């Protein structure tokens, strides 16, 4: 790797605004705001709108569509007359 062309990679706290949760990870994302984490260290914090803590797929609140019923209804409505 060439020196001096890659962004710095370090610990960053991502805070989910919707769920009120936060997690510490490593990233190249930066921020002017900081937060004191559970270990007493100060880390940059990046606010995100949605994460696995608030996304419907991960929280189990996603709606499941009845695709089988829709297909059957479509076939009944637009069924061909006769077979080829």
N, C-alpha and C positions, 0 to 999 in steps of 0.2 A: 504494500500500500504506500502511496506517496504521502509523505509527511506534510501537514499543514493544510490539506484540502478537505478533510473530513470534519463534520461538526463534533463537538464534544458530546460524549456519551456518559451520562451519570444518573444518579438517583433523582427521581421526580415523583411528586405526589399528584395523582389524578383524583379530583373530587367530583363526584356525581351530584349535580344540583337537584335532580328530581328525587333521588333516593336518600340523599343526605349521607352517603357513604363515601369513603376515600380509600385508596390503596397506594402503596409505595411500590414503585417499579423502576427500572432503568429505561431511559429514553433519550433521544436527542432533542426533544421538545424543551423549550425554555420559557421562562415567565419572569416578570418583574416582581410578582407577589411571592411571598414566602409563607411557610407555615411551620410551626413547631410540631414535630411528629411525636408519636408515642415513646420513642427511644430518647427524646430530649434534643435531638439534632434538628437543625433548621434546613428545610428543603424547599426548592421552588414548587409552587402549586399551580396546576393547570385545571381550570374548571371545564367540565364536559357536560353536555346536555343529557346524554344517555350513556349508560354502560350496562354491563351484565347484571348489575344490581337493580336496574329499573326497566330493562328491555322486556317486552311482553313474552318473547320467546324463552328467555331464561327464567323468568319469574313464574311461568306456567299460566299466565293469564291470556295467552294467545288464543284467538278464536279459530276453531277448526271448521273448514268449509265442508259441506256435504257434497263432494264432487261426484260420488256415485249416483246420488239422487238427481243431480243436475244432468248427468249424461243420460240416464234413463228417461228423464223428462224430455230432453232434446230428441232422443231417438223416437219416442212416442209421437212427438209433435211433427217431426219432419221425416217420418218413416217412409221409405220408398214403397210404392205399390208394386207388388210382384218381385220376383227374384231374377237376377241376370246370370 
